[in-house]
Amino acid sequence: MDARDASPRGKCRLAEIVQFKCEPGEQLNVPPQWHCLPVIRIFRICQNRPAVELTRFIDMNVETGAVHVPPQSSQVLPKAKPWRDIVRYEDKAAHDF
């Protein structure tokens, strides 16, 4: 999937990843048979901006795979930071053990 979005941030594209959620079957005394279901996730990727997941905001036609991003989705998206700007604070007490 590759769609263009004319946003004030410049050219953006939509990217799709498919992950699978798997659970073992519940049968006794036999090796488990795994049952997996696809989980589709949609992201907006804009130049010089962090990727933002849009999955819960989009409308997807499951028959055709067409994705519609409502125009108001840009107003309800969470603020994001590039990974390089994330600071991880470590608990000093955890290092005392």
N, C-alpha and C positions, 0 to 999 in steps of 0.2 A: 504494500500500500504506500502510495506516495502522493500526497496532495499538497497544493500550495495554498498559503494563507496570506492575504494582503493585510498585514497588521502594521501598526506604527513602529514596531520593533524591527521591521525589515521582513525579508522573506523567511517564512517558516515552513516547516514540513511536518507531516504527521508520520509517525513511525509506529509500527505494530510489533509486539512480541507475543508469542504464545508460550505460556508456561503450562505445566500440567500438575494437577493436584491428584495424588495417588493414595489409595488406601488398600490395605490387604483385605482379601475376602475372609469371612469368618467361618472356616470349616475346620473341624477338629481332625487330628491325625493325618493330615495331608499338607503338603507344602502350600503356602498361601498363593492364591491367584490375585494378582494386583488389578485393581480397577482404577483407571485414570480418566479424568475429565479435563478438557482444555480450558484454560483461563486466559482470555484475550485481554491484553492491556494496550492502551493507546496513549502515545506521548506526543506533545508538541515540542519540536526542536527548532529554536530560533538562533540565528547567528549571534555569537557573543552573549548568550543567555543560557542559564541552566535549563535542562529538559524538565517539563512539567507533565505529570500524568493527568490525562483528560478522561480516563475511562468512565468515571461516573457521570460526566457531563454530556457525553456524546449520545447520539441516536444512531444505532447500527441496524441496517437491514440484514438479517441473518441469512436470507436467501441469496442476495447478490454480493454481500460484503461491503456495500456502499456505506460510508461514514459521513454523518452530518454533524458538524460542530456548531451548536447554537451561537449566534453572535454575542450574546450576553455572557458566554463562558469566560471571556477574558476579564470580566469584572468580578467573578467569584473565585478565581484561581488563587491558591495560596501564594504567599511570597516565597521566593526560592533563592538559594545562594549557590554559587559554584562550590564544588567540593574543596577547593583550595582555601576557601574562606571559613570552613567549618573548623571550630576549635573543640578539641576533646579535653575535658578536664578530668584528671584521674584523681581518685580518692586516695589521699596519703595513707589512710589507715589500711587500705588493701595491700600496700607494699610492706607493712610492718610484720606480716605473717611469715 
